[in-house]
Protein backbone atom coordinates (compact mmCIF):
# COMPACT_ATOMS: atom_id res chain seq x y z
CA UNK A 1 0.00 0.00 0.00
CA UNK A 2 1.22 3.52 -0.74
CA UNK A 3 2.90 4.82 2.36
CA UNK A 4 0.85 8.06 2.60
CA UNK A 5 -2.36 6.10 2.65
CA UNK A 6 -0.96 3.71 5.24
CA UNK A 7 0.15 6.61 7.43
CA UNK A 8 -3.23 8.25 7.00
CA UNK A 9 -5.02 5.11 8.21
CA UNK A 10 -2.61 4.85 11.12
CA UNK A 11 -3.24 8.46 12.15
CA UNK A 12 -7.00 8.01 11.95
CA UNK A 13 -6.85 4.70 13.84
CA UNK A 14 -4.78 6.13 16.70
CA UNK A 15 -7.31 8.89 17.24
CA UNK A 16 -10.32 8.33 19.53
CA UNK A 17 -12.30 11.28 18.14
CA UNK A 18 -12.04 13.28 14.92
CA UNK A 19 -8.82 14.59 13.44
CA UNK A 20 -8.85 17.77 11.40
CA UNK A 21 -7.93 17.97 7.72
CA UNK A 22 -5.39 20.61 8.70
CA UNK A 23 -3.68 18.29 11.21
CA UNK A 24 -3.64 15.45 8.70
CA UNK A 25 -2.22 17.60 5.93
CA UNK A 26 0.54 18.85 8.26
CA UNK A 27 1.45 15.40 9.59
CA UNK A 28 1.53 13.86 6.13
CA UNK A 29 2.99 16.90 4.38
CA UNK A 30 0.31 16.87 1.67
CA UNK A 31 -2.36 19.44 0.69
CA UNK A 32 -5.85 19.37 2.22
CA UNK A 33 -7.23 18.54 -1.22
CA UNK A 34 -4.95 15.50 -1.30
CA UNK A 35 -6.25 14.48 2.16
CA UNK A 36 -9.80 14.77 0.87
CA UNK A 37 -8.95 12.66 -2.21
CA UNK A 38 -7.44 9.94 -0.02
CA UNK A 39 -10.62 9.92 2.09
CA UNK A 40 -12.75 9.40 -1.01
CA UNK A 41 -10.50 6.53 -2.05
CA UNK A 42 -10.77 4.92 1.37
CA UNK A 43 -14.56 5.15 1.14
CA UNK A 44 -14.46 3.49 -2.26
CA UNK A 45 -12.46 0.67 -0.67
CA UNK A 46 -15.13 0.10 1.96
CA UNK A 47 -13.93 2.28 4.85
CA UNK A 48 -16.76 4.18 6.50
CA UNK A 49 -15.52 7.70 7.19
CA UNK A 50 -17.35 10.33 9.18
CA UNK A 51 -16.52 13.91 8.14
CA UNK A 52 -17.78 16.61 10.50
CA UNK A 53 -17.36 20.31 9.79
CA UNK A 54 -14.80 22.06 12.02
CA UNK A 55 -13.95 18.72 13.70
CA UNK A 56 -12.48 16.68 10.88
CA UNK A 57 -12.43 13.00 9.98
CA UNK A 58 -12.93 9.76 11.84
CA UNK A 59 -12.94 6.10 10.70
CA UNK A 60 -16.23 4.58 11.83
CA UNK A 61 -15.66 1.10 10.43
CA UNK A 62 -13.09 -0.82 8.44
CA UNK A 63 -14.00 -2.93 5.41
CA UNK A 64 -14.62 -6.57 6.12
CA UNK A 65 -11.57 -7.73 4.24
CA UNK A 66 -8.21 -9.03 5.29
CA UNK A 67 -5.31 -6.57 5.28
CA UNK A 68 -2.67 -5.45 7.74
CA UNK A 69 -4.78 -2.41 8.63
CA UNK A 70 -8.11 -4.15 9.03
CA UNK A 71 -6.53 -6.88 11.12
CA UNK A 72 -4.74 -4.49 13.42
CA UNK A 73 -7.63 -2.08 13.86
CA UNK A 74 -9.37 -2.99 17.12
CA UNK A 75 -7.15 -6.02 17.66
CA UNK A 76 -6.53 -5.01 21.28
CA UNK A 77 -3.68 -7.36 22.05
CA UNK A 78 -0.68 -6.47 24.21
CA UNK A 79 2.01 -8.14 22.11
CA UNK A 80 0.55 -10.58 19.61
CA UNK A 81 0.23 -9.36 16.03
CA UNK A 82 1.73 -5.92 16.61
CA UNK A 83 4.20 -6.98 13.96
CA UNK A 84 1.83 -8.41 11.35
CA UNK A 85 2.39 -9.18 7.69
CA UNK A 86 -0.35 -9.97 5.23
CA UNK A 87 0.29 -11.37 1.76
CA UNK A 88 -2.02 -12.14 -1.12
CA UNK A 89 -0.02 -15.28 -1.95
CA UNK A 90 2.95 -17.10 -0.44
CA UNK A 91 4.39 -20.59 -0.79
CA UNK A 92 3.83 -21.23 2.92
CA UNK A 93 3.41 -18.81 5.83
CA UNK A 94 5.61 -21.23 7.83
CA UNK A 95 8.54 -20.51 5.52
CA UNK A 96 7.99 -16.75 5.71
CA UNK A 97 8.02 -16.84 9.51
CA UNK A 98 11.17 -18.99 9.59
CA UNK A 99 12.88 -16.31 7.51
CA UNK A 100 11.57 -13.50 9.73
CA UNK A 101 12.70 -15.40 12.83
CA UNK A 102 16.21 -15.66 11.42
CA UNK A 103 16.16 -11.91 10.79
CA UNK A 104 15.44 -11.43 14.50
CA UNK A 105 11.77 -10.41 14.27
CA UNK A 106 10.04 -10.28 17.67
CA UNK A 107 7.98 -12.75 19.66
CA UNK A 108 4.37 -12.41 18.53
CA UNK A 109 5.08 -11.68 14.85
CA UNK A 110 2.18 -12.94 12.72
CA UNK A 111 2.08 -13.81 9.02
CA UNK A 112 -1.22 -14.31 7.20
CA UNK A 113 -1.83 -15.14 3.55
CA UNK A 114 -4.98 -15.20 1.41
CA UNK A 115 -3.55 -18.20 -0.42
CA UNK A 116 -0.68 -20.65 -0.02
CA UNK A 117 0.61 -22.48 -3.06
CA UNK A 118 2.75 -24.90 -1.08
CA UNK A 119 0.87 -25.13 2.21
CA UNK A 120 2.51 -27.64 4.55
CA UNK A 121 0.72 -30.14 6.72
CA UNK A 122 2.13 -32.49 9.34
CA UNK A 123 4.20 -35.46 8.28
CA UNK A 124 5.22 -33.73 5.01
CA UNK A 125 1.66 -33.70 3.74
CA UNK A 126 0.32 -30.86 1.57
CA UNK A 127 -2.17 -28.45 3.05
CA UNK A 128 -4.75 -27.24 0.57
CA UNK A 129 -5.03 -23.44 1.07
CA UNK A 130 -7.35 -21.92 -1.56
CA UNK A 131 -7.55 -18.18 -2.03
CA UNK A 132 -9.68 -16.26 0.45
CA UNK A 133 -11.41 -19.38 1.75
CA UNK A 134 -9.59 -19.99 4.98
CA UNK A 135 -7.21 -18.83 7.66
CA UNK A 136 -3.62 -19.57 6.71
CA UNK A 137 -1.54 -18.08 9.48
CA UNK A 138 1.77 -18.62 11.27
CA UNK A 139 2.85 -17.11 14.58
CA UNK A 140 6.44 -16.60 15.71
CA UNK A 141 6.99 -17.34 19.40
CA UNK A 142 10.16 -17.04 21.43
CA UNK A 143 9.04 -18.80 24.60
CA UNK A 144 11.19 -19.34 27.64
CA UNK A 145 10.34 -23.03 27.73
CA UNK A 146 12.33 -26.20 27.52
CA UNK A 147 12.14 -28.04 24.18
CA UNK A 148 10.16 -30.93 25.72
CA UNK A 149 7.38 -28.45 26.60
CA UNK A 150 6.83 -27.36 22.98
CA UNK A 151 4.00 -29.88 22.33
CA UNK A 152 2.05 -28.06 25.05
CA UNK A 153 1.89 -25.05 22.75
CA UNK A 154 0.16 -27.16 20.13
CA UNK A 155 -2.35 -28.51 22.62
CA UNK A 156 -2.95 -24.98 23.89
CA UNK A 157 -3.54 -23.71 20.35
CA UNK A 158 -6.06 -26.46 19.67
CA UNK A 159 -8.07 -25.43 22.77
CA UNK A 160 -7.98 -21.78 21.68
CA UNK A 161 -9.33 -22.67 18.23
CA UNK A 162 -12.01 -24.90 19.70
CA UNK A 163 -13.13 -22.15 22.09
CA UNK A 164 -13.26 -19.47 19.38
CA UNK A 165 -15.26 -21.71 17.04
CA UNK A 166 -17.66 -22.78 19.79
CA UNK A 167 -18.16 -19.16 20.92
CA UNK A 168 -19.00 -17.95 17.44
CA UNK A 169 -21.45 -20.60 16.35
CA UNK A 170 -23.69 -23.40 17.44
CA UNK A 171 -21.32 -26.09 16.18
CA UNK A 172 -19.31 -28.17 18.64
CA UNK A 173 -15.71 -28.72 17.64
CA UNK A 174 -13.64 -31.64 18.92
CA UNK A 175 -9.87 -31.93 19.19
CA UNK A 176 -8.65 -35.21 17.78
CA UNK A 177 -5.36 -36.08 19.42
CA UNK A 178 -2.90 -34.64 19.00
CA UNK A 179 -4.27 -31.50 17.37
CA UNK A 180 -6.78 -31.83 14.55
CA UNK A 181 -10.03 -29.99 14.93
CA UNK A 182 -13.08 -31.95 13.86
CA UNK A 183 -16.66 -30.94 13.34
CA UNK A 184 -19.15 -33.77 12.81
CA UNK A 185 -16.17 -36.18 12.56
CA UNK A 186 -14.51 -34.26 9.71
CA UNK A 187 -11.40 -32.12 9.87
CA UNK A 188 -11.78 -28.32 9.75
CA UNK A 189 -8.42 -27.29 11.08
CA UNK A 190 -4.86 -28.45 11.60
CA UNK A 191 -1.88 -27.12 13.53
CA UNK A 192 1.75 -27.45 12.53
CA UNK A 193 4.34 -26.62 15.18
CA UNK A 194 7.94 -26.28 14.06
CA UNK A 195 10.78 -25.45 16.39
CA UNK A 196 14.37 -24.32 16.23
CA UNK A 197 16.04 -25.45 19.43
CA UNK A 198 19.21 -26.44 21.15
CA UNK A 199 19.29 -29.23 23.68
CA UNK A 200 18.07 -27.15 26.61
CA UNK A 201 16.71 -24.03 24.95
CA UNK A 202 14.07 -23.11 22.40
CA UNK A 203 15.29 -20.47 19.97
CA UNK A 204 11.91 -19.99 18.40
CA UNK A 205 8.69 -21.77 17.53
CA UNK A 206 6.64 -21.31 14.36
CA UNK A 207 3.05 -22.17 15.08
CA UNK A 208 1.06 -22.74 11.90
CA UNK A 209 -2.72 -22.64 11.96
CA UNK A 210 -4.84 -23.71 9.03
CA UNK A 211 -8.63 -23.41 9.21
CA UNK A 212 -11.07 -24.22 6.43
CA UNK A 213 -13.52 -21.36 6.84
CA UNK A 214 -15.68 -20.45 3.87
CA UNK A 215 -15.25 -23.37 1.45
CA UNK A 216 -18.34 -24.90 -0.07
CA UNK A 217 -18.29 -28.65 -0.60
CA UNK A 218 -17.26 -28.09 -4.24
CA UNK A 219 -14.17 -26.17 -3.06
CA UNK A 220 -12.88 -29.20 -1.17
CA UNK A 221 -10.89 -31.64 -3.34
CA UNK A 222 -13.05 -34.66 -4.10
CA UNK A 223 -10.63 -37.10 -2.54
CA UNK A 224 -10.84 -35.24 0.78
CA UNK A 225 -14.57 -34.66 0.99
CA UNK A 226 -15.17 -37.73 3.16
CA UNK A 227 -12.80 -36.41 5.83
CA UNK A 228 -12.49 -32.64 5.43
CA UNK A 229 -15.04 -29.89 5.87
CA UNK A 230 -15.28 -26.16 6.53
CA UNK A 231 -16.87 -23.99 9.21
CA UNK A 232 -19.28 -22.66 6.62
CA UNK A 233 -20.43 -26.10 5.48
CA UNK A 234 -21.01 -27.23 9.05
CA UNK A 235 -22.60 -24.05 10.41
CA UNK A 236 -24.50 -22.95 7.29
CA UNK A 237 -23.22 -19.43 7.89
CA UNK A 238 -20.64 -17.19 6.23
CA UNK A 239 -17.72 -16.38 8.54
CA UNK A 240 -15.71 -13.16 8.65
CA UNK A 241 -12.12 -14.28 8.20
CA UNK A 242 -10.82 -10.97 9.50
CA UNK A 243 -12.88 -11.06 12.72
CA UNK A 244 -12.17 -14.72 13.30
CA UNK A 245 -8.41 -14.09 13.05
CA UNK A 246 -8.72 -11.22 15.53
CA UNK A 247 -10.67 -13.41 17.97
CA UNK A 248 -8.09 -16.17 17.68
CA UNK A 249 -5.21 -13.77 18.29
CA UNK A 250 -6.88 -12.23 21.35
CA UNK A 251 -7.81 -15.59 22.85
CA UNK A 252 -4.41 -17.03 22.04
CA UNK A 253 -2.60 -14.19 23.78
CA UNK A 254 -4.74 -14.52 26.90
CA UNK A 255 -4.33 -18.30 27.08
CA UNK A 256 -0.60 -18.18 26.30
CA UNK A 257 0.06 -15.57 29.02
CA UNK A 258 -1.85 -17.68 31.58
CA UNK A 259 0.08 -20.76 30.48
CA UNK A 260 3.45 -19.01 30.87
CA UNK A 261 2.39 -17.78 34.34
CA UNK A 262 0.62 -20.83 35.72
CA UNK A 263 1.81 -23.76 33.63
CA UNK A 264 -0.13 -26.39 31.71
CA UNK A 265 -2.62 -27.25 34.46
CA UNK A 266 -5.27 -24.82 33.18
CA UNK A 267 -4.93 -25.95 29.55
CA UNK A 268 -5.25 -29.69 30.22
CA UNK A 269 -8.92 -29.72 31.39
CA UNK A 270 -9.94 -27.43 28.53
CA UNK A 271 -8.27 -29.70 25.99
CA UNK A 272 -9.99 -32.69 27.58
CA UNK A 273 -13.37 -30.90 27.51
CA UNK A 274 -13.07 -30.71 23.71
CA UNK A 275 -11.12 -33.97 23.34
CA UNK A 276 -12.49 -36.27 20.63
CA UNK A 277 -13.68 -39.64 22.00
CA UNK A 278 -12.42 -38.90 25.50
CA UNK A 279 -14.24 -41.38 27.73
CA UNK A 280 -14.98 -43.58 24.71
CA UNK A 281 -13.55 -46.86 23.43
CA UNK A 282 -11.18 -46.98 20.47
CA UNK A 283 -8.85 -49.60 19.04
CA UNK A 284 -5.14 -48.89 19.30
CA UNK A 285 -2.40 -50.56 17.27
CA UNK A 286 1.34 -50.43 17.65
CA UNK A 287 3.96 -52.49 15.81
CA UNK A 288 3.57 -55.25 18.40
CA UNK A 289 -0.11 -55.43 19.33
CA UNK A 290 -3.63 -54.17 18.86
CA UNK A 291 -6.02 -53.65 21.75
CA UNK A 292 -9.22 -51.92 22.86
CA UNK A 293 -8.94 -49.04 25.29
CA UNK A 294 -10.87 -46.13 26.70
CA UNK A 295 -9.31 -42.72 26.14
CA UNK A 296 -8.99 -40.86 29.43
CA UNK A 297 -7.11 -37.63 28.69
CA UNK A 298 -3.73 -36.12 27.96
CA UNK A 299 -0.47 -35.65 29.84
CA UNK A 300 1.46 -32.38 30.06
CA UNK A 301 4.05 -33.79 27.66
CA UNK A 302 1.35 -34.27 25.03
CA UNK A 303 0.91 -38.04 25.49
CA UNK A 304 -2.55 -39.53 25.12
CA UNK A 305 -3.77 -41.58 28.09
CA UNK A 306 -5.61 -44.80 27.32
CA UNK A 307 -6.98 -47.34 29.82
CA UNK A 308 -7.05 -50.96 28.72
CA UNK A 309 -9.67 -53.49 29.76
CA UNK A 310 -7.57 -54.56 32.76
CA UNK A 311 -7.60 -50.96 34.05
CA UNK A 312 -3.96 -50.21 33.19
CA UNK A 313 -3.39 -46.68 31.92
CA UNK A 314 -0.82 -46.34 29.16
CA UNK A 315 0.83 -43.18 27.84
CA UNK A 316 0.81 -43.07 24.05
CA UNK A 317 3.20 -40.95 22.05
CA UNK A 318 2.75 -42.54 18.68
CA UNK A 319 0.24 -45.21 17.86
CA UNK A 320 -2.33 -45.86 15.21
CA UNK A 321 -5.74 -45.14 16.59
CA UNK A 322 -8.81 -46.57 14.90
CA UNK A 323 -11.27 -43.87 15.73
CA UNK A 324 -14.21 -45.80 14.40
CA UNK A 325 -17.28 -44.09 12.94
CA UNK A 326 -16.31 -41.18 10.70
CA UNK A 327 -13.07 -40.12 12.43
CA UNK A 328 -10.46 -41.34 9.98
CA UNK A 329 -7.26 -42.80 11.38
CA UNK A 330 -4.43 -40.75 12.91
C1 LIG B 1 -1.97 -30.55 9.64
O1 LIG B 1 -3.05 -30.82 10.14
O2 LIG B 1 -1.37 -31.38 8.96
C2 LIG B 1 -1.36 -29.18 9.89
C3 LIG B 1 -1.80 -28.17 8.88
C4 LIG B 1 -1.20 -26.79 9.10
C5 LIG B 1 -1.53 -25.83 8.00
C6 LIG B 1 -1.08 -24.43 8.30
S1 LIG B 1 -1.76 -23.23 7.21
C7 LIG B 1 -0.70 -22.02 7.83
C8 LIG B 1 0.63 -22.68 8.04
N1 LIG B 1 1.39 -22.65 6.80
C9 LIG B 1 1.58 -23.86 6.30
O3 LIG B 1 2.20 -24.11 5.24
N2 LIG B 1 1.04 -24.78 7.10
C10 LIG B 1 0.42 -24.18 8.26
Boltz pocket constraint, residues with backbone or C-beta under 6 A from the ligand:
constraints:
  - pocket:
      binder: B
      contacts: [[A, 91], [A, 92], [A, 93], [A, 94], [A, 116], [A, 118], [A, 119], [A, 120], [A, 121], [A, 122], [A, 123], [A, 125], [A, 127], [A, 129], [A, 135], [A, 136], [A, 137], [A, 138], [A, 179], [A, 180], [A, 189], [A, 190], [A, 191], [A, 192], [A, 208], [A, 209], [A, 210], [A, 211]]
      max_distance: 6.0
